[in-house]
Each structure stands twice: as structure tokens, then as C-alpha cells.
Amino acid sequence: MHDGVRILVYGGWNNKVCYSDIFILDTEKQEWTEIENTSPLAKWSHCSLMVEAIPNWRYFIFGGSEAAYQEGEKRIPGKFSNNVLLY
């Protein structure tokens, strides 16, 4: 998401760990806010969409693969997910 003031960052990968956190950066205040993730499993190969809704924007995450990883573990393909997450 980028609405001119805020940037939403979801997940990530550092070559060892796949993350599932969600952060918003307020570019005017230069402050990060962490959003509670209702699905703590790491997710990849998903689709996401930010929608301007009233009264607030909504962030949807669709499908993808997910799995729990511990640092140093061998990566596995993960399990396909057909859920929809809403933030």
C-alpha cells in the first residue's frame, strides 16, 4: 500500500527465515507501526490487494503457500492455502 503518506510492508525473506509480519511506515512522521497478523504462518506465492473502503482502507491477502519455519531448517514446499485474510 502507498497512499502518499503510508507504506504497508508484508512478510519477507532473509535467505534463512520467511516472515509473516505486517508493518506500516508513516512517511510524514517517519514512524513504523506493527499490525497484528491473524495468520502467523509465513506465506508466499500469494496475491494481495489494498482497497480504499469507507471509513478505512482494507488489505486483502489471497491464497498462496504457507508453512512454519525455524532458522536453519531445510525449506519445504509448504501447504497450499485457499484462505483470505483481511486487515
N, C-alpha and C positions, 0 to 999 in steps of 0.2 A: 504494500500500500504506500502511496505517496500522494498526499493531498496538498502539497505545497508547504506543509508545516510538520507533518509526522511521516515517519518511515517505519513500516512494520517489517520485522525480520523473524522468519520462522525456521527452526531447525538448523541444520548444517552438518558438516563432516570435517574432521581434522586429520583424516588418514588413519585414525585409531578408534574414534568414538563417533557414533551418529547421534546427534542431539534432537530433542523434541521441544525445546523451549521456544517461547514467543516473547519478543521484546518490541517495544515501540520507542523510537527516538523522536523526541520533540526537538526539531532543528532550531527553533527560536530560543528555547530555554537551555538547549544542549543537555537534556536530561533523558535518561533511559528509564522505562517502566517495564517491569516484567508482568506478563499476563498469565494467569493460572491456566495451565493446559489440562483439559479434562481427559486427555489420552496420553499418558506418559510414555507410551512405546514410540521409539523412533520410527519415522515414516519417510519413505522415498517413492519416487515414480508416481506421485500423486498429482492432482490438479487442485489449484486454489483460485479463489476469486474474491475480490473485495467489491462490495455492493453498497452504494450510497442509499441508505434507508432512513426513514424518519422514526425516532429522533437521532439515531446514531448509525454510523457505518457498521456493516456486518462483514465478517471474514469467514468464508466457507472453505473447507478442505475436503476434497472428494477422493475416496478410494486410495489406491496405492498399495505398497507392500509395507509391512511393519514387523519389527522384532525387537527384543530387548538385547542389548549388547553390554558387555563389560570390557573395559580396556584390556587389550592383549588377547581377547578371544578371537578365534577364527570366525570370519564373517560367514553367515549363512544366507540363503536367498530370501528368507522371510516368508511371511504368510500374507496372501492377498487379502485385502480388506475392502469391503464394499460399503463402509460406513461413511457418514457425512458429519463433520464436526463444524460447529457454529460458534464463533467468538464475536 
